[in-house]
Amino acid sequence: MKTMNKAAEYVAALCHMRGGELVPYDSERFIATTKDEAAAKAQKWAMTSVGAIVDKTWLHVTLDGTGVYSKELRGAVMPKAPKARSTPPT
C-alpha cells in the first residue's frame, strides 16, 4: 500500500564557512513533501537569490533543525539578466 507524503516546512540557507561552522547570511522557508523536492526548491531559490558567488558558499536545507541537504556552491555564477538594447531594432 502506498502512503502519501505529508508536506512540511523546510528552511534553505545560503551560508559561509566561518570557524568550522556554517553561518547563514540569507534564508527562505518553503513547503515540500520530500527531501528531494526540498533540495530542488532550495537550488532554484539559490539560483535566483544571488548574481555571483565569489566566496565558498554552501546551500544548506533543514527540516525541524536537522540538516537534510548541503551543497557547496563555490564559484557558481548565476544567470545574468539580458542586456538592454542601446538602439531600437530596425
C-alpha positions in Angstrom: 0.0 0.0 0.0 1.4 3.4 -1.0 1.4 6.1 1.7 1.0 9.8 0.9 3.9 12.1 1.8 2.9 14.8 4.2 4.0 18.4 3.4 6.5 20.0 5.8 8.2 23.4 6.2 11.9 23.4 5.2 14.4 26.1 5.6 17.0 26.8 2.9 20.0 28.9 3.8 23.0 30.3 1.9 25.9 30.1 4.3 29.6 30.9 4.6 32.0 28.6 6.5 33.4 30.5 9.5 35.4 28.9 12.2 34.4 25.4 11.0 30.7 26.2 11.2 28.1 27.2 8.6 27.0 30.8 9.2 23.8 31.7 7.3 23.6 35.1 5.5 20.3 34.6 3.6 17.4 32.1 4.0 14.0 31.2 2.8 11.2 29.0 4.1 9.1 26.7 1.8 6.8 23.7 1.8 7.8 20.4 0.3 6.6 16.8 0.6 10.0 15.0 0.2 13.7 15.8 0.9 14.4 15.6 -2.9 11.6 18.2 -3.6 13.0 20.4 -0.8 16.5 20.2 -2.3 15.2 21.1 -5.8 13.2 24.1 -4.5 16.3 25.2 -2.5 18.5 25.0 -5.5 16.0 27.0 -7.6 15.8 29.7 -4.9 19.6 29.9 -4.5 19.9 30.4 -8.3 17.5 33.4 -8.1 18.9 34.9 -4.8 22.4 36.0 -5.9 24.1 37.1 -9.0 27.6 35.5 -8.4 29.2 33.5 -5.7 32.8 34.5 -5.2 33.4 33.1 -1.7 32.9 29.5 -0.6 29.2 29.4 -0.1 27.0 26.5 1.0 23.4 25.8 0.3 22.0 24.1 3.5 18.5 22.8 3.9 17.0 21.8 7.2 13.8 20.2 8.5 12.9 20.8 12.1 16.5 21.9 12.7 18.1 18.8 11.2 20.2 19.1 8.0 18.7 17.2 5.1 20.8 18.6 2.2 24.0 20.5 1.8 25.9 21.5 -1.3 29.0 23.7 -1.8 28.3 26.4 -4.4 31.9 27.6 -4.7 32.5 29.7 -7.8 29.0 29.3 -9.2 27.8 32.0 -11.5 24.2 32.6 -11.6 22.4 33.5 -14.9 22.5 37.3 -15.7 19.6 39.3 -16.9 19.8 40.0 -20.7 21.3 43.4 -21.6 19.0 46.1 -22.8 19.4 47.1 -26.4 21.1 50.5 -27.0 19.4 51.1 -30.3 15.9 50.1 -31.4 15.6 47.2 -33.8 15.2 48.2 -37.5 
